[in-house]
Amino acid sequence: MVEFTLHDVLNAAVSQVMMKSNAKSIRVVQDAPEEIMTQTLYGDSLRLQQVVADFLAVSISFVPTGGQLTIEANLTEDQLGQSVHLVH
């Protein structure tokens, strides 16, 4: 497992789809509290980045030209510890 922040993963994923979003004049917005974005997470950051980038790419296909795609995140406590939930 690797330490990473959600901020780094989301920035990398958004930059992967920037050309596609710019071509359709779609604004991609990250709307998550700073405490979640900078919290240390543990896991496979590259796999998470790949999944998020793929999800964003598909989502951009369905957003009308000139629209906006917002990424939200929240941190919840569960039986295994803490989980981050990304919302489209």
C-alpha positions, 0 to 999 in steps of 0.5 A: 500500500502507498500513501497518497492524497485525494488531491493528487489523485483527482488532479492527475485524473482531471488532467488526463481528461482535460483535452476531451473536456476542453474540446466540448467546453466542459468545466470540471470542478472539484468540490470537496472540503480541504480536509478530505483532499489533504488527508493521507489515504492508503491504497493503490493510488494509480489504480484509483486514478485510472478508475476516476479518469475513466469515469470522468471520460465517460461522464464527459461524453454525456455532459452537454457542450458548455456544461459542468462536471462536478466531483464531490467527495466526503469522508465517512467512518465505517466498520473498517475505518474511514472511507472516501466516497466520490460522487458524480 
